[in-house]
């Protein structure tokens, strides 16, 4: 593949990733009207926020000559990152091998396979997430040409969100005359919270940046794996190198059952088909808003779509427990604010959100 062909491919792929809508979700909580702003990342190419990171890591790898045509891409993942690298790797002409714990949803497994990638499932007895990382490193060392994205320690992960997601959120809110008071997001690798948080804090030093984890398994709060949870994609078995808790505000905790009910309500009441972590993010944002005041501008992300959870408890009736926030939420409506890109509503109307991420 020539350099021009490669640049064209990255350009075409970039038109399918990023520039996502910012949703203004209106709801009633305990009798009071509220609004929370949400970046709809389930509209990316493979249906998750991980597309941004995967595209940026691959682009930087080519720029730095860390990858070459024909190199095998090898990554350890809980699902969405593997799906993203499988799709983008195939688009760029690479073979992809994914190591993933065997307790992830069948949809994740089948989606990775559908993109032509090889998937190696790792049991808890084989080491789970940490075992997946070790095995990916071992395979890479055995090959002459390979590339390891190393999402949990690669600073290009957070840089992807510093350069794209963060600026998009800032400009989309500024076009409404708003300055964000807080940003909250669940932590898997930490790239989302660290990258977006860094950009937003540069624009507004007073902003609160809150990481979120399941109360059922609070890895960040304890420093190690505790218990089990059902919010796939966050709170793995360790705190990733990317995460700098001393640069963040207090950790928000959400029960996985509460998150499931919230995700179910977003789909059934507003038609927003999102995953369990998105329900958790919404509830964490509500908790932050309760602390800052009902009129505060709190932002979060819908990390992925519900299509990866059709075989999970997201499709089953979830028992309500005391203290759940979701049962006191009445979803009313939402408005969409598009970022200027190839198919932006703003572009069609001849206006611009001012977002620097427009590159199509």
C-alpha positions as MATLAB code, in Angstrom:
seq = 'XXXXXXXXXXXXXXXXXXXXXXXXXXXXXXXXXXXXXXXXXXXXXXXXXXXXXXXXXXXXXXXXXXXXXXXXXXXXXXXXXXXXXXXXXXXXXXXXXXXXXXXXXXXXXXXXXXXXXXXXXXXXXXXXXXXXXXXXXXXXXXXXXXXXXXXXXXXXXXXXXXXXXXXXXXXXXXXXXXXXXXXXXXXXXXXXXXXXXXXXXXXXXXXXXXXXXXXXXXXXXXXXXXXXXXXXXXXXXXXXXXXXXXXXXXXXXXXXXXXXXXXXXXXXXXXXXXXXXXXXXXXXXXXXXXXXXXXXXXXXXXXXXXXXXXXXXXXXXXXXXXXXXXXXXXXXXXXXXXXXXXXXXXXXXXXXXXXXXXXX';
ca = [
       0.000    0.000    0.000;
       1.423    3.380   -0.986;
       1.668    6.273    1.482;
      -1.064    8.118   -0.426;
      -3.382    5.098   -0.288;
      -2.746    4.774    3.443;
      -3.481    8.449    4.048;
      -6.685    8.143    2.034;
      -7.803    5.163    4.092;
      -7.222    6.993    7.365;
      -9.092    9.989    5.970;
     -12.065    7.866    4.928;
     -12.134    6.083    8.285;
     -11.942    9.371   10.182;
     -15.153   10.468    8.458;
     -16.896    7.503   10.110;
     -15.518    8.090   13.591;
     -16.067   11.077   15.870;
     -18.237   14.118   15.317;
     -20.961   12.408   17.351;
     -24.108   14.173   18.597;
     -24.283   15.747   22.036;
     -27.636   14.821   23.556;
     -29.496   17.089   25.922;
     -31.561   14.613   27.936;
     -34.505   16.110   29.771;
     -35.972   14.180   32.672;
     -37.756   14.531   35.993;
     -36.085   13.376   39.185;
     -38.084   13.318   42.411;
     -40.472   15.909   40.997;
     -37.841   18.326   39.700;
     -36.972   18.942   36.055;
     -33.372   18.189   35.137;
     -31.050   18.110   32.110;
     -27.902   16.052   31.614;
     -25.680   16.330   28.533;
     -24.431   13.110   26.955;
     -21.953   12.480   24.140;
     -23.571    9.766   21.998;
     -20.520    7.609   21.242;
     -22.619    4.627   20.160;
     -22.871    6.373   16.772;
     -19.248    5.619   15.913;
     -18.278    3.098   13.208;
     -18.468   -0.101   15.281;
     -20.860    1.291   17.870;
     -18.508    2.402   20.632;
     -16.209    5.161   21.848;
     -13.244    2.803   21.398;
     -13.197    3.535   17.651;
     -11.641    6.938   18.406;
      -8.797    5.431   20.396;
      -8.154    2.584   17.955;
      -7.988    4.926   14.946;
      -5.651    7.376   16.704;
      -3.336    4.642   17.996;
      -3.037    3.101   14.525;
      -2.420    6.476   12.874;
       0.315    7.340   15.378;
       1.830    3.874   15.020;
       2.180    4.368   11.260;
       3.611    7.856   11.750;
       6.200    6.499   14.209;
       6.890    3.402   12.090;
       5.842    1.126   14.956;
       3.617   -0.774   12.535;
       4.087   -1.689    8.897;
       1.832   -3.153    6.206;
       1.377   -6.829    6.945;
       2.016   -6.587   10.692;
      -0.378   -8.571   12.844;
      -2.318   -6.438   15.340;
      -2.544   -8.184   18.727;
      -4.552   -6.813   21.628;
      -6.040   -7.829   24.991;
      -9.527   -6.439   25.542;
     -12.891   -6.790   27.262;
     -14.656   -6.370   23.941;
     -15.208   -2.940   22.411;
     -11.518   -2.263   21.797;
     -11.164   -5.677   20.191;
     -14.117   -4.973   17.918;
     -12.648   -1.591   16.959;
      -9.185   -2.961   16.161;
     -10.677   -5.929   14.296;
     -12.671   -3.611   12.016;
     -10.031   -0.914   11.531;
      -7.243   -3.444   11.214;
      -9.098   -5.252    8.448;
      -9.852   -1.935    6.698;
      -6.106   -1.204    6.710;
      -5.194   -4.695    5.487;
      -3.989   -6.287    8.742;
      -4.606   -9.626   10.370;
      -5.859   -9.195   13.918;
      -5.690  -11.505   16.944;
      -7.700  -10.614   20.040;
      -7.275  -12.046   23.542;
     -10.414  -11.667   25.659;
     -11.803  -13.123   28.914;
     -14.308  -15.872   28.193;
     -17.068  -14.349   30.340;
     -17.721  -11.445   27.977;
     -20.999  -11.409   26.009;
     -21.417  -13.708   23.018;
     -22.181  -10.667   20.845;
     -18.710   -9.263   21.530;
     -17.108  -12.570   20.588;
     -19.152  -12.961   17.394;
     -18.629   -9.355   16.305;
     -14.864   -9.736   16.546;
     -15.038  -12.929   14.524;
     -17.318  -11.291   11.957;
     -14.527   -8.829   11.110;
     -12.213  -11.711   10.278;
     -10.143  -11.530   13.442;
      -8.932  -14.516   15.412;
     -10.166  -14.509   18.996;
      -8.558  -16.373   21.871;
     -10.764  -16.675   24.939;
      -9.019  -16.737   28.313;
     -10.618  -18.281   31.401;
     -10.324  -17.007   34.951;
      -8.075  -19.995   35.691;
      -5.753  -18.877   32.870;
      -5.424  -15.429   34.385;
      -8.435  -13.457   33.151;
      -7.603   -9.920   32.042;
      -4.018   -9.992   33.272;
      -3.538  -13.371   31.627;
      -4.886  -11.949   28.367;
      -2.311   -9.170   28.445;
       0.560  -11.582   29.158;
      -0.509  -13.928   26.368;
      -0.798  -11.090   23.859;
       2.750  -10.013   24.704;
       4.025  -13.572   24.314;
       2.416  -13.972   20.896;
       3.860  -10.660   19.686;
       7.350  -11.694   20.754;
       7.040  -14.908   18.754;
       6.285  -13.086   15.486;
       8.633  -11.205   13.204;
       6.186   -8.376   12.502;
       3.453   -7.479   14.970;
       1.932   -4.465   16.672;
       0.598   -4.280   20.226;
      -1.671   -1.264   20.858;
      -1.374   -1.836   24.652;
      -4.530    0.166   25.327;
      -4.127    0.098   29.127;
      -0.758    1.890   29.064;
      -0.634    3.665   25.680;
      -0.853    7.435   26.182;
      -2.237    7.784   22.653;
      -5.399    6.290   24.121;
      -6.103    9.357   26.256;
      -4.623   11.664   23.601;
      -7.349   10.530   21.184;
      -9.967   12.001   23.511;
      -7.888   15.071   24.323;
      -7.692   15.881   20.611;
     -11.230   14.950   19.549;
     -13.902   14.048   22.101;
     -12.974   16.775   24.575;
     -12.941   19.632   22.020;
     -16.198   18.395   20.497;
     -17.942   18.452   23.889;
     -16.580   21.898   24.715;
     -17.636   23.511   21.447;
     -21.025   21.814   21.352;
     -21.796   23.152   24.829;
     -20.359   26.597   24.096;
     -22.689   26.889   21.114;
     -25.520   26.613   23.625;
     -23.924   29.233   25.861;
     -22.914   26.603   28.430;
     -19.705   25.868   30.297;
     -19.527   22.352   31.779;
     -19.425   22.162   35.568;
     -18.525   18.475   35.656;
     -17.633   15.505   33.502;
     -18.102   11.912   34.635;
     -17.336    8.595   32.943;
     -16.777    4.957   33.793;
     -13.166    3.779   33.794;
     -12.004    0.827   31.744;
      -8.583    1.815   30.421;
      -8.988    5.376   31.701;
      -8.403    6.960   28.295;
     -11.832    8.604   28.184;
     -11.781   10.217   31.625;
      -8.122   11.292   31.424;
      -8.199   12.651   27.860;
     -11.550   14.448   27.982;
     -10.905   15.556   31.536;
      -7.563   17.107   30.650;
      -9.007   19.111   27.759;
     -12.075   20.341   29.643;
     -10.002   21.324   32.678;
      -7.716   23.398   30.465;
     -10.785   25.307   29.290;
     -12.431   25.528   32.722;
     -10.049   24.947   35.653;
     -13.001   24.814   38.060;
     -14.603   21.791   36.401;
     -15.031   18.566   38.375;
     -13.770   15.371   36.704;
     -15.252   12.245   38.295;
     -14.341    8.633   37.424;
     -17.072    6.016   37.889;
     -16.928    2.358   38.890;
     -19.445   -0.321   39.959;
     -20.222   -0.343   43.677;
     -20.344   -4.149   43.337;
     -16.631   -4.272   42.433;
     -14.809   -1.017   43.347;
     -11.362   -1.615   41.886;
     -10.235    2.038   41.935;
     -11.384    2.600   45.510;
      -9.610   -0.489   46.813;
      -6.669   -0.764   44.414;
      -7.420   -4.352   43.457;
     -10.223   -6.590   42.224;
     -13.087   -6.943   44.700;
     -16.281   -8.857   43.962;
     -18.038   -9.218   40.603;
     -20.101   -6.892   38.468;
     -22.085   -6.856   35.200;
     -20.980   -3.558   33.656;
     -18.777   -4.965   30.905;
     -15.952   -2.721   29.746;
     -15.155   -0.965   33.031;
     -13.552   -1.869   36.370;
     -11.380   -4.732   35.229;
      -8.959   -6.477   37.566;
      -6.471   -3.634   38.053;
      -6.028    0.134   37.831;
      -4.530    0.894   34.381;
      -1.325    2.923   34.056;
      -3.222    5.665   32.208;
      -5.416    6.415   35.226;
      -4.038    9.122   37.521;
      -6.471    9.268   40.430;
      -4.631   12.195   42.006;
      -5.586   14.289   38.957;
      -9.287   13.425   39.294;
     -12.074   14.239   41.710;
     -13.979   11.765   43.873;
     -14.899    8.326   42.515;
     -18.609    7.816   41.843;
     -20.103    4.371   42.455;
     -23.156    2.877   40.754;
     -24.840   -0.480   41.380;
     -24.835   -2.660   38.261;
     -28.538   -3.474   38.690;
     -29.376    0.230   38.825;
     -27.305    0.719   35.653;
     -29.176   -2.083   33.872;
     -32.578   -0.591   34.707;
     -31.394    2.857   33.586;
     -30.127    1.517   30.240;
     -33.430   -0.324   29.778;
     -35.375    2.897   30.398;
     -33.239    4.897   27.965;
     -34.064    2.369   25.242;
     -37.723    1.712   26.007;
     -38.723    5.299   26.823;
     -36.478    7.424   24.587;
     -35.396    4.971   21.881;
     -31.735    5.324   22.843;
     -30.280    1.820   22.535;
     -27.211    1.963   24.747;
     -25.184   -0.466   26.831;
     -25.078   -1.045   30.573;
     -22.101    1.274   31.161;
     -24.091    4.086   29.543;
     -26.850    3.586   32.098;
     -24.210    3.680   34.817;
     -22.680    6.870   33.412;
     -26.075    8.576   33.372;
     -26.693    7.679   37.023;
     -23.201    8.793   38.038;
     -23.820   12.108   36.262;
     -27.064   12.461   38.221;
     -25.197   11.853   41.482;
     -22.705   14.573   40.588;
     -25.539   16.925   39.660;
     -27.200   16.257   43.009;
     -23.985   17.459   44.670;
     -23.470   20.516   42.444;
     -27.090   21.599   42.098;
     -30.000   20.685   39.778;
     -29.132   23.406   37.234;
     -25.456   22.483   36.914;
     -24.146   21.464   33.472;
     -22.982   17.875   33.892;
     -21.667   15.870   30.937;
     -21.094   12.162   30.418;
     -20.854    9.664   27.548;
     -22.935    6.828   26.169;
     -19.991    4.525   25.520;
     -21.588    1.892   23.307;
     -24.838    0.495   21.911;
     -27.134   -2.194   23.293;
     -26.504   -4.638   20.432;
     -23.507   -6.076   22.314;
     -25.709   -7.034   25.285;
     -28.596   -8.996   23.774;
     -27.556  -12.180   25.609;
     -26.980  -10.449   28.971;
     -29.105   -9.299   31.886;
     -29.845   -6.110   29.965;
     -32.564   -8.126   28.217;
     -34.016   -9.533   31.459;
     -36.151   -8.098   34.209;
     -33.908   -6.634   36.893;
     -35.064   -6.646   40.534;
     -35.231   -3.234   42.177;
     -33.217   -2.673   45.330;
     -33.460    0.033   47.967;
     -31.438    3.082   47.057;
     -31.702    2.722   43.268;
     -31.794    6.099   41.516;
     -33.271    4.806   38.252;
     -36.707    4.191   39.777;
     -37.071    7.896   40.621;
     -36.199    9.039   37.088;
     -38.915    9.919   34.574;
     -37.350   10.390   31.154;
     -39.117   13.107   29.153;
     -37.300   13.821   25.883;
     -33.952   14.614   24.325;
     -32.501   17.069   21.839;
     -29.536   16.371   19.617;
     -26.697   18.805   18.959;
     -24.588   17.648   16.020;
     -20.912   18.337   15.551;
     -19.889   19.459   12.054;
     -18.660   16.478   10.042;
     -19.460   14.840    6.718;
     -23.141   14.348    7.536;
     -23.622   17.065   10.107;
     -26.960   18.797   10.447;
     -25.041   22.002   11.130;
     -23.106   21.673    7.883;
     -26.302   21.155    5.926;
     -27.677   24.307    7.541;
     -24.554   26.263    6.621;
     -23.401   26.740   10.207;
     -20.493   25.372   12.190;
     -20.070   24.308   15.790;
     -16.455   25.470   15.627;
     -15.171   22.029   16.490;
     -11.548   21.520   15.397;
     -12.181   17.811   14.778;
     -13.820   18.406   11.417;
     -11.508   16.848    8.860;
     -13.726   15.416    6.125;
];
